[in-house]
């Protein structure tokens, strides 16, 4: 049963208060936070990406959802609406409506570290301790490629009809037979409006000598390299290869070695912007919304004229989960437009649910018009998904990027 948009002033006030709290937390707890370059050597990343050996076809665990009304869900920090007491209002609503008791774990601090913890169990088709988990699409592509996730029964997810066409057919899972998007966002460029009064339009503008030593870029390879490749005319969704990547690596390496790029960081780039250690950066969209809300409206975000990247964090059900139908029930619930809108009012990322924008009008009309949360088709045409890499490409390209990152 669909939830109606809240209209009580006290409820609306609580939602907005929770939203403000989330924005404050975003500076230290963004779901896009990275553990830091020093914590990941190229060897560790390559090891995490490697197959565990000869693969055998795995058998899904027997689904006992009919008799066990429980669900364990692993997700990123600051990725669920939360009240002043630390409760999750929409999740409580799901439990009341479905009778399914949910253990919600803030357990994903990074794609690679999470995968490293569970990869052995995944390879054997064993229970990883979670019935569903939301990982970034490129990691989900790896799980799909290795046969580690169960097929979804769309009959249990009728609200999948509300899935935006823009997210319906990724190259790793056409028709969303094995995965379903949770939330997403863009990588683009940002700048301090006081220090860079004329603004920026392109990645190449970051290399202006006036910004030397004041530029930050992301330690997420697909976003930083994706934007550079787009600036060089490469369609990152298409059939590019070693040559195109090498050209982008050359440009990236040059800007690091000549001192144009000051910092290569994960979510720590926000601190650099706030302290004015950097004036401009390759950045994530939702973070700049949060930064402006908590530290003054001093920064501007833009999708570069050559395009930005689009990423999604995505539900999957591991082979060892014995509660697939319960996981499908929670997916279906969060694809109710009213529920998706209430969630988006707190997390401030891109919702994949059609109808959520209209439902948001009842919660916060200003947020409903925010293109970084509810992008229209013209905005979506300017962002691109970094194509799925082969295992060899993933190892090689990440190792090259990590070598520059660690040497910076």
N, C-alpha and C positions, 0 to 999 in steps of 0.2 A: 504494500500500500504506500502510495506516495505521501511524503510529508508536505504539508502546506507551508509556504513561506511565512516566517515569523512576522507578526505585526505588532505584538505587545511592545511598548516603548522600552520596558525594562529588559526584554530579551534582546532587542536591537542594540541597546546600550551595552549589554554584556558582550555581544558579538563584536562590536566595535572596540571595546576594551581589550578583548582577547586578540583582536587584530593588531592593536598597538603593542601589546606585549610581544607578539610574535615578531614584529618588525624590530623591536629592541633585541630580541634573542638572535635575530638573523646575523648580527655582526659576529657572533661567536659560534652559532650553532646551525648555520645554513646547511641544508642537505647537500649542497654542492661543495661543502668544506672538504679539503684534501689534507692528509696527514702531514704533508710537508715533503719537499724534495729530498731532504736528507734521510728520510725514513725509508726510501725506496731506491735501491740500486737497480741498475739495468738487469742484473742477474736475477734478483728477486722477482721483478716484473715478468721476465721471460719465463721463469719457473712457474709462476702462477698461470701463465697463458698456455703452458704446454699441456698436451694430453697426458693422461695418467697411464697410457700404454694402449695395447690392443683393445678396441672397444667391442663390447658385446651388446646385443639388443636387450634393453632392460624391460622388466615387467612392472606396470604400475602396482602400487600397494592396493590391497582390497579396501574399498571405500566403506567405512563404517559410520558415515555421517547420519544415517537414519536412526542409529541407536546412540551415538555419541555426539551430543550437541555442543561440541567444543571446536575451537579454532585457535591456532597459534600463528601470529602474523608478525613478520620482521619488516621493519621499515627504517627510514632515515630520520635524523633529528628534525624537530620543528616542521613536521609534515602532516600533522593532524590538528584539527581545531581543539583548543584547550581552554578550560575556564580557570577562574582564579584559584581553585582548589586542586588543579592538576588533572581534572577529569576531562574526558573527551566526549562532548555532547552528542555529536553525530554517531559515534560508536556506541554510546549508551542507547541511543535511539534504535540502532540496528539490533542490539541485544534484546531490548524490550519487544521489538517487533517480531524477531525471528526465534527467540528462545535459545539462541546459540551464544554460549559464553566465550568471549574472545580474550585471549592473552595477547596484548599488543606490546611488542618489544621494540624499543629504539635500539636496534642492534646492528644497523648498517652504517659504519663510519666511512667506508670507502668500498668501491666495487672490488678492487683487487684483494684487500684484506679480508673482506667477507668471503669471497670465493676461496681464498687460501684456507679458511677455517673449515669449509664444508666440501671441498672438492673431492676428497677421498670417499666420503659417504655418497656424494652425487654419482661418482663413477660406479659405485656398487648398487645404486638404486635404493640406498638405505635412507631411513628417516634422518633429516638434518636438524631436527628440533623445531622446524617451522613448517606449517602446512601451506603457507604462501609467503612470498617475499617480493618486494618491489626493487628491482635493480635497473640500472640504466640500459637503454636499448642495445648498446654494443655488447654488454655483458650477457644480456638475454640472448642475443644472437649466438654467442658461444655455447650457452646451455642448450639452445635449440639444435645447433649443429652437432653437439655431442650426444643428443638423445636423452637429456637429463630431466625433461619436463613432460608432464602429462597433457594429453589433449583435453581441451575444454568442451563441455557439453553446452552448446548455445541454447538448448531448450531450457537450461537452468538459469540462463542470463538473458531473459527477453529484452531487458533494457539495453542490450548491446546494439539495438536499433538506434540508440541515441549516440553511438560513436561517430565522431566527426569523420567525414570522408578523408580528411587530410591525414588521419592516423590509421586508416583501415587496412592498408596493404603494404607494410614494410617489406623490404626485400628478403628478410629472414623469416617472415611468417605471413605469407599472403592469406588474406581472409581472417586473420587473427584466430587461427585454430589452436594456438598454443600459448598465447599471451594476450594481455589487455592493458592499455595504458592507464597509469595512475595520474601523474601530473607531468608537465613539461616546462620548457623554457627556451630562451634564445641566448646565444653568445653573440656579442656585438662589441661596440666600442663606447667608451664613456670618457668624460673629461670634467675637470673643475671649471665651472663657468666663469669664475673670477680670474683664474690663471690663464684660461684659454678662451678669451671672450668671443673670438670669431668661430669657435666650435670646430668640429671635425666631420668630415664626410666619408673618409675612406681609411683603410688600414695604412695605405701609403702616407697619409697625413701624420700617422704616429711616428714616422721616420723623419719628420721635419727637424732640422738641426736646432730649432728654437726649443724643442722638447728633449734635447739630448740629456740623458741621465735621469729623466723624469717620467719614463714610460714603464708600465707594468704589463705583463702578459700572464696568461693562465698556465698552470702546470698540467692541465688536462690537454693531452696531445691533440685529440680530435677537434677541440675548439680553437686552440691557437693555430695549429697547422691548417685546420679547415679554413679559417678566415684568410690566412696568407695565401693558400691555394686558390681560393675564390678571387682574391685580389689579382692573381696572376692569370685569371681567365679559365681556370680548371673547374669543370663541373664535378663537384665532389660526390655527387650522387651517381655519376656515370662510370665509364670505362677508362679510368686513369690508372697509372701504374708507377713503377719505380722512378721513371724520368721526371714526372710531374712532382712527385714527393721530394725528389732530390733537389729540384729547383726551389721548392719552398724551404727546404732545410738550409740551402745555401743562403737564402735571404734572411732566415731566422738567425742562423749562425753569425752572419755579418753584423746584424744589429745588436747581438749580444756581445760580440768581441769588440766592437767599436764603442761600446758603452752607451748606445742609444737606449737599450733596454736595461733598466736598473734592477728590476725584480721579476722573478718567475715564481709565482705562488698560486696556492689554492685560494681559499676564502680569505686568507691573510691580506690579499690585495686591498680589501676594504679598509683595513687599518692604515695601509700606506696612503690611500687616497685621503683619508680623514686627517692624517698627520701632515699631509702635503709633501710626503716623501716622493710621491708620484703625482703628476698632474693629469695623466691620461692613462688608459689601460684597455686591454681586451678583457671583457668582463661578462658577467651573467646578468640577465635582465632583472629578475626578481630581487637581486641583491641591491641594485641601485635604487629601486623603489623603497626598500627597507632603509638604506643609508640616508636617503633624503628625509624619510619620516623621523629618523632618530637623531640626525646630526645637522639638520638644516638643509634647505633646498638649494644645495650648491653644485649638484652634479647633473649631468645630462647623459642619457643613454640614447644610442642610435644604432640601427642596423646599417652597416656600411653600404655604400652605393653598389658594391659588387656582390652584396648578400651576406647574411649571417648564417650561423648554424642553428639547427633545431634538434633538441634532445628530449627524450622522454624517459621517465622511470616507469617501470612496467611490471604488472602482476605476472607471476608464473606460479605453477603448482609443481613442486619437485616430485619425482617418481616415487619417493618414499613416503609421501603424504597419504595418510589414511582418511583424510577429511576433505576430499576434493569438492564434493557437493556443498559443503559448508563454505569453502573458499569461493565457490561460484556464487553463493548467496550474498556474500559481502561485496563481491564485485558488482552484482546486480543492484544492490542497494545504493552504492556510490555512483551508479549511473542514472539514478533518479535526478532530474535537473535541479530540483529544490535542494536536495542533499549536496549535490556537486557545487551549487552556488554557496551554500553555507560554509562548506569546506574552503572554497576559493577565497571567501571573504577573510579567512584567517591565514592561509598559506601564501596567497598572492602569486601563484604560478599559473601556467596555462592549463586550463581544464580541457579534456578531450570530449566533453559531454555537450552535445547539441541541446539547446533549451536552457542551459545554465545561465546564459547571459540574460535572458528574459526573466528568469527567476531572481537573478541578482538585483534587478531593478527594484524589487521589493525590499531588499536588504540595504543596498548602497548604490544608488544610481551613478555616483562618480566612479566607483570601481567597475561598474558595468560598461563604462565607456573606455576603460583602460585597455589599450591595444596589447599591452604586455601580459594581460590576463585573458582577455577575450579578443584575440586577433581576428580581423576579418580576412576575407579571401585575398585582398590586395596585400595585406601584411604577410600572410602565409606564403604568398608567391615570392617574397624576398628572402626567405630562409630555406635552408637545405639540410638534409640529413646526410651526414658523413657515411659513405657507403660501407657496408659490412666488409671487413677485411678477412682474408684467408688466415689460417693459423700462422703461416710463415710470414705473411705481411705484418700481422699483428706483432710478432716477436721482433722483426727487423725494424719496423718503423718506430715502435716504442723505444727500442734500444738506442736508435739514433737520436731520438728526441731526448731521452734520458741522459745521454752522454753530454749533450750541450747543457741540459738543466743542471746536472751535477757539477759541471765545470764553470758555471756562471758565478 
